[in-house]
Amino acid sequence: MVTGQVLESGHAVQLAERIEQDHPDWVVMYGSYSREFVAFPVYPDAPDNCYCSAKDPAALDGHIRETERRTGHVRLMAA
């Protein structure tokens, strides 16, 4: 876990890219000012105004999975 640590921006972007690869139905970004990871669902039946955010990439992964469970979304396999 990286909670409480300040990530180097380049490393954080790499983590965001990895999370996006693990969740192909989501667009994942890292905000260098907010120092948060933010994910937006891009699947057709995604709820309106839905997004997940977390300072810790592991927590974001959990938020994404919980959102998918709550909305009944069937995950695609990562490439």
Residue frames as a rotation matrix with the C-alpha (Angstrom) as fourth column:
MET 1
0.580 0.814 0.000 0.00
0.814 -0.580 0.000 0.00
0.000 0.000 -1.000 0.00
VAL 2
-0.455 -0.749 0.482 1.17
0.745 -0.617 -0.255 3.51
0.489 0.243 0.838 -0.74
THR 3
0.627 0.764 0.149 -1.27
0.526 -0.557 0.643 5.35
0.575 -0.325 -0.751 1.49
GLY 4
0.872 -0.239 -0.427 0.35
0.245 -0.543 0.803 8.33
-0.424 -0.805 -0.415 3.14
GLN 5
-0.211 -0.970 0.124 3.26
0.604 -0.029 0.796 8.39
-0.768 0.243 0.592 0.72
VAL 6
0.432 0.235 -0.871 3.74
-0.483 -0.755 -0.443 11.04
-0.762 0.612 -0.213 -1.92
LEU 7
0.439 -0.219 0.871 4.12
0.636 0.761 -0.129 9.27
-0.635 0.611 0.473 -5.24
GLU 8
-0.662 -0.609 -0.436 6.42
-0.040 -0.552 0.833 10.54
-0.748 0.569 0.341 -7.91
SER 9
0.098 0.821 -0.563 4.12
-0.690 -0.351 -0.633 11.68
-0.717 0.450 0.531 -10.71
GLY 10
-0.235 -0.254 -0.938 5.70
-0.926 0.352 0.136 9.42
0.296 0.901 -0.318 -13.35
HIS 11
-0.989 -0.132 -0.069 5.39
-0.098 0.926 -0.366 6.35
0.112 -0.355 -0.928 -11.13
ALA 12
-0.475 0.879 0.046 1.79
-0.123 -0.015 -0.992 7.21
-0.871 -0.477 0.115 -10.31
VAL 13
0.101 0.481 -0.871 0.93
-0.945 -0.228 -0.235 7.50
-0.311 0.847 0.432 -14.00
GLN 14
-0.635 -0.395 -0.664 2.44
-0.592 0.801 0.089 4.05
0.497 0.449 -0.742 -14.57
LEU 15
-0.920 0.361 0.152 0.29
0.105 0.601 -0.793 2.68
-0.377 -0.714 -0.590 -11.76
ALA 16
-0.099 0.922 -0.375 -2.80
-0.525 -0.369 -0.767 4.30
-0.845 0.121 0.520 -13.31
GLU 17
-0.113 -0.009 -0.994 -1.96
-0.977 0.186 0.109 2.68
0.184 0.983 -0.030 -16.65
ARG 18
-0.924 -0.262 -0.278 -1.58
-0.208 0.955 -0.210 -0.71
0.320 -0.137 -0.937 -14.99
ILE 19
-0.631 0.767 0.117 -4.93
-0.010 0.143 -0.990 -0.35
-0.775 -0.626 -0.083 -13.21
GLU 20
0.078 0.662 -0.746 -6.53
-0.842 -0.357 -0.405 0.58
-0.534 0.659 0.529 -16.52
GLN 21
-0.494 -0.313 -0.811 -5.05
-0.733 0.651 0.195 -2.55
0.468 0.691 -0.551 -18.12
ASP 22
-0.993 0.118 -0.030 -6.52
0.112 0.791 -0.601 -4.63
-0.047 -0.600 -0.799 -15.29
HIS 23
-0.183 0.965 -0.187 -9.92
0.437 -0.091 -0.895 -2.93
-0.881 -0.245 -0.405 -15.77
PRO 24
-0.852 -0.284 0.440 -10.43
0.502 -0.207 0.840 -2.47
-0.147 0.936 0.319 -19.53
ASP 25
0.021 0.938 0.345 -13.96
0.879 -0.181 0.441 -1.11
0.476 0.294 -0.829 -19.00
TRP 26
0.752 0.158 -0.640 -12.59
0.538 -0.708 0.457 1.90
-0.382 -0.688 -0.617 -17.11
VAL 27
0.362 -0.677 0.641 -10.48
0.308 -0.562 -0.768 4.96
0.880 0.475 0.006 -17.94
VAL 28
0.680 -0.212 -0.702 -8.01
0.721 0.018 0.693 5.57
-0.134 -0.977 0.165 -15.11
MET 29
0.373 -0.546 0.750 -6.07
0.178 -0.751 -0.636 8.79
0.911 0.370 -0.183 -14.50
TYR 30
0.019 -0.418 -0.908 -3.77
1.000 -0.014 0.028 10.21
-0.024 -0.908 0.417 -11.86
GLY 31
0.806 0.283 0.519 -4.26
0.299 -0.953 0.056 13.81
0.511 0.110 -0.853 -10.76
SER 32
-0.164 -0.976 -0.142 -0.87
0.706 -0.015 -0.708 15.32
0.689 -0.217 0.692 -9.98
TYR 33
-0.478 0.047 0.877 -2.48
-0.406 -0.897 -0.174 18.20
0.779 -0.439 0.448 -8.09
SER 34
0.465 0.765 0.445 -5.02
-0.790 0.132 0.599 16.17
0.399 -0.630 0.666 -6.11
ARG 35
-0.640 -0.765 0.074 -2.64
-0.750 0.602 -0.274 13.19
0.165 -0.231 -0.959 -5.87
GLU 36
-0.054 0.704 0.708 -5.60
-0.487 0.601 -0.634 10.91
-0.872 -0.379 0.310 -6.41
PHE 37
-0.990 -0.068 0.124 -6.31
0.060 0.592 0.804 8.09
-0.128 0.803 -0.582 -8.80
VAL 38
-0.214 0.954 -0.210 -9.66
-0.609 -0.298 -0.735 8.52
-0.764 -0.030 0.645 -10.56
ALA 39
-0.943 -0.042 0.330 -11.51
0.189 0.750 0.634 5.95
-0.274 0.660 -0.699 -12.67
PHE 40
-0.268 0.865 -0.424 -14.48
-0.806 -0.443 -0.393 6.46
-0.528 0.237 0.816 -14.98
PRO 41
-0.230 0.232 0.945 -16.51
0.278 0.946 -0.165 3.53
-0.933 0.225 -0.282 -16.33
VAL 42
-0.551 0.005 -0.835 -16.81
-0.724 -0.500 0.475 3.39
-0.415 0.866 0.279 -20.11
TYR 43
-0.912 0.304 0.274 -19.03
0.375 0.888 0.266 0.34
-0.163 0.345 -0.924 -20.49
PRO 44
-0.694 0.625 0.357 -22.41
0.122 -0.386 0.914 0.95
0.709 0.678 0.192 -22.16
ASP 45
0.330 0.915 -0.234 -24.63
0.403 0.087 0.911 0.33
0.854 -0.395 -0.340 -19.12
ALA 46
-0.652 -0.636 -0.413 -22.49
0.667 -0.221 -0.712 2.35
0.361 -0.740 0.568 -16.68
PRO 47
0.292 0.775 -0.561 -24.49
0.931 -0.364 -0.018 4.44
-0.218 -0.517 -0.828 -14.21
ASP 48
0.501 -0.049 0.864 -24.67
0.381 -0.884 -0.271 8.16
0.777 0.466 -0.424 -14.93
ASN 49
0.495 -0.360 0.791 -22.25
-0.615 -0.788 0.026 10.38
0.614 -0.499 -0.612 -13.02
CYS 50
0.988 -0.153 0.033 -20.32
0.095 0.753 0.651 7.35
-0.125 -0.639 0.759 -11.78
TYR 51
0.324 -0.945 -0.047 -16.64
-0.336 -0.069 -0.939 7.44
0.884 0.320 -0.340 -10.92
CYS 52
0.850 -0.184 -0.493 -14.27
0.515 0.487 0.706 6.04
0.110 -0.854 0.508 -8.32
SER 53
0.394 -0.781 0.484 -11.35
-0.317 -0.610 -0.726 7.81
0.863 0.132 -0.488 -6.68
ALA 54
0.943 -0.196 -0.270 -8.70
0.328 0.401 0.855 7.00
-0.059 -0.895 0.442 -4.09
LYS 55
0.576 -0.818 -0.005 -5.27
-0.808 -0.570 0.151 8.14
-0.126 -0.083 -0.989 -2.99
ASP 56
-0.316 -0.657 0.684 -4.14
-0.548 0.715 0.434 4.52
-0.774 -0.238 -0.586 -2.85
PRO 57
-0.452 0.128 -0.883 -4.15
-0.860 0.202 0.469 2.46
0.239 0.971 0.019 -6.07
ALA 58
-0.944 0.128 -0.303 -5.11
0.183 0.970 -0.158 -0.73
0.274 -0.205 -0.940 -4.20
ALA 59
-0.560 0.781 -0.276 -8.12
0.194 -0.200 -0.960 1.05
-0.806 -0.591 -0.039 -2.73
LEU 60
-0.299 0.439 -0.847 -9.14
-0.856 -0.516 0.034 2.25
-0.422 0.735 0.530 -6.21
ASP 61
-0.801 -0.035 -0.597 -9.07
-0.365 0.820 0.442 -1.35
0.474 0.572 -0.670 -7.42
GLY 62
-0.836 0.495 -0.235 -11.44
0.517 0.568 -0.641 -2.29
-0.184 -0.657 -0.731 -4.61
HIS 63
-0.386 0.704 -0.597 -13.75
-0.244 -0.702 -0.670 0.65
-0.890 -0.113 0.442 -5.35
ILE 64
-0.506 0.153 -0.849 -13.93
-0.861 -0.035 0.507 -0.34
0.048 0.988 0.149 -9.02
ARG 65
-0.875 0.140 -0.464 -14.78
0.068 0.984 0.167 -3.95
0.480 0.114 -0.870 -8.17
GLU 66
-0.691 0.651 -0.314 -17.41
0.444 0.040 -0.895 -2.88
-0.570 -0.758 -0.317 -5.64
THR 67
-0.357 0.550 -0.755 -19.02
-0.638 -0.734 -0.234 -0.52
-0.683 0.398 0.613 -8.18
GLU 68
-0.638 0.081 -0.766 -19.13
-0.650 0.477 0.592 -3.33
0.413 0.875 -0.252 -10.73
ARG 69
-0.890 0.325 -0.319 -20.73
0.429 0.833 -0.349 -5.67
0.153 -0.448 -0.881 -8.19
ARG 70
-0.574 0.678 -0.459 -23.30
0.137 -0.473 -0.870 -3.06
-0.808 -0.562 0.179 -7.18
THR 71
-0.170 0.494 -0.853 -24.30
-0.816 -0.555 -0.159 -2.33
-0.552 0.669 0.498 -10.78
GLY 72
0.539 0.402 0.741 -24.27
-0.068 0.897 -0.437 -5.98
-0.840 0.185 0.510 -11.92
HIS 73
0.553 -0.401 -0.730 -21.54
-0.832 -0.295 -0.469 -5.35
-0.028 0.867 -0.497 -14.49
VAL 74
0.874 -0.329 0.357 -19.85
0.317 0.944 0.093 -8.46
-0.368 0.032 0.929 -15.87
ARG 75
0.330 -0.844 -0.423 -16.12
-0.485 -0.536 0.691 -7.82
-0.810 -0.023 -0.586 -16.12
LEU 76
0.900 -0.227 -0.373 -14.23
-0.286 0.338 -0.896 -8.40
0.330 0.913 0.240 -19.34
MET 77
0.656 -0.753 -0.061 -10.95
0.667 0.540 0.513 -10.24
-0.353 -0.377 0.856 -19.13
ALA 78
0.536 -0.572 -0.620 -7.89
-0.434 -0.817 0.378 -7.98
-0.724 0.067 -0.687 -19.29
ALA 79
0.929 -0.203 -0.308 -5.86
-0.243 0.291 -0.925 -8.35
0.277 0.935 0.221 -22.46
